[in-house]
Amino acid sequence: FWSVKGMLVVLILALVTLGSGTALAGPQSAVSPQTSLERLDGATIVTSALCAEVGDQFTVWGSGFGSGELILLSVVKSATDVHIWFAGSVNDAGAFEVSREIITKQGTTGKVKFPGVGLATLEALGTTDRLTTTPILFVDEKCGG
């Protein structure tokens, strides 16, 4: 009688030990540590200022895009008034930095035309339909004044 109980205890301990060892040695889940490169809802942009005027050096940083994804950075004044500030690809980490001087005339590399006074939307749109926006206020006098 004791030997049967002893054998059952040893058998149960062996099963528990093997079961926990197998669970610990099992493969990890298939979740990528770089989820931001795969999801379409995680892109963001930030700017060097919320306000801009002619002559300002304006910088935009973005992240959360796919590695090497092509993006279009635009200022949207209305449904028919859109100014493209940058078209190109992000780096391997899905990030970018664009710095432009705001001028009154178009056509110079590294510079963008002042779109006119008022509140607008600055948007970055990726080729995989990632979209992120932030407001930008264009003024004809000193910002904050």
C-alpha positions in Angstrom: 0.0 0.0 0.0 2.8 2.5 0.9 4.7 1.7 -2.2 1.8 2.5 -4.4 1.3 5.9 -2.7 5.0 6.6 -2.9 5.1 5.8 -6.6 2.1 8.1 -7.2 3.8 10.9 -5.3 7.0 10.4 -7.3 5.1 10.2 -10.5 3.1 13.5 -9.7 6.4 15.3 -8.8 8.0 14.1 -12.0 5.1 15.3 -14.1 5.0 18.7 -12.4 8.8 19.1 -12.8 8.8 18.1 -16.4 5.7 20.2 -17.2 7.2 23.3 -15.6 10.5 22.8 -17.4 8.8 22.4 -20.7 6.7 25.5 -20.2 9.8 27.5 -19.2 11.8 26.2 -22.2 9.0 26.8 -24.7 9.2 29.4 -27.4 8.4 33.0 -26.7 5.3 34.5 -28.2 5.5 35.9 -31.7 5.2 39.6 -30.6 7.8 41.8 -32.3 9.6 44.3 -30.1 9.3 46.8 -32.9 5.6 47.0 -33.0 5.6 50.7 -33.9 7.2 49.8 -37.3 4.2 47.5 -38.1 1.2 49.3 -36.7 -0.6 51.9 -38.7 -1.8 54.0 -35.8 1.4 55.0 -34.0 3.0 57.7 -36.1 3.6 61.1 -34.5 5.1 64.5 -35.5 6.3 67.3 -33.3 7.6 70.8 -34.4 10.1 73.3 -33.2 7.3 75.8 -32.6 3.5 76.0 -32.8 3.8 79.4 -34.5 5.7 80.4 -37.7 6.4 83.5 -39.7 8.5 84.5 -42.7 12.2 84.1 -42.0 11.8 81.3 -39.4 13.8 78.1 -39.5 11.1 75.5 -38.8 11.9 71.9 -37.9 9.6 68.9 -37.9 10.5 65.5 -36.3 8.4 62.4 -36.9 8.4 58.8 -35.8 6.3 55.6 -35.9 6.5 55.1 -39.6 7.7 51.8 -41.3 11.4 51.4 -41.9 12.3 53.4 -45.1 8.6 54.3 -45.6 8.0 57.2 -48.1 6.2 60.1 -46.5 4.7 63.4 -47.7 4.9 66.3 -45.3 2.3 69.0 -46.1 0.7 72.2 -44.8 -3.1 72.0 -45.3 -4.8 75.4 -45.3 -8.1 74.1 -46.8 -9.3 71.2 -49.0 -7.9 73.0 -52.1 -4.9 74.8 -50.6 -2.1 72.4 -49.7 1.6 73.2 -49.6 4.1 70.3 -49.8 7.1 70.8 -47.6 8.9 67.5 -48.0 8.6 64.2 -49.9 11.1 61.4 -49.1 11.8 58.4 -46.9 12.2 58.0 -43.2 15.2 56.2 -41.7 15.5 52.5 -40.7 13.9 53.4 -37.3 10.9 54.9 -39.0 11.8 58.5 -38.0 12.6 61.7 -39.9 13.8 65.2 -39.4 13.0 68.0 -41.8 14.2 71.6 -41.3 13.1 74.4 -43.7 13.4 78.1 -43.8 10.0 79.8 -44.4 10.3 82.5 -47.2 8.0 84.6 -49.3 8.9 83.0 -52.7 9.0 79.4 -53.7 11.7 77.5 -55.5 14.8 77.4 -53.3 16.0 74.1 -52.0 15.7 73.8 -48.2 13.2 76.6 -48.1 9.4 76.6 -48.3 6.9 79.3 -49.2 4.9 81.0 -46.5 1.3 79.7 -47.0 -0.4 82.8 -45.6 -1.6 83.9 -42.2 -3.9 81.6 -40.3 -4.2 78.3 -38.5 -3.4 75.2 -40.6 -2.8 71.5 -40.3 0.7 70.1 -40.7 0.4 66.5 -41.8 2.7 63.6 -42.5 1.2 60.9 -44.7 3.1 57.6 -45.3 2.7 55.2 -48.2 1.2 52.6 -45.9 -1.6 55.1 -45.0 0.0 56.1 -41.7 -1.2 59.7 -41.0 -0.3 62.1 -38.3 -1.1 65.7 -37.8 -0.4 68.7 -35.6 -1.6 72.3 -35.7 0.6 75.2 -36.9 -0.2 78.9 -36.7 1.2 81.2 -39.4 1.5 84.9 -38.4 2.7 88.0 -40.2 4.2 89.5 -37.1 6.3 88.1 -34.2 4.9 84.8 -32.8 3.3 85.3 -29.4 3.2 89.1 -29.8 
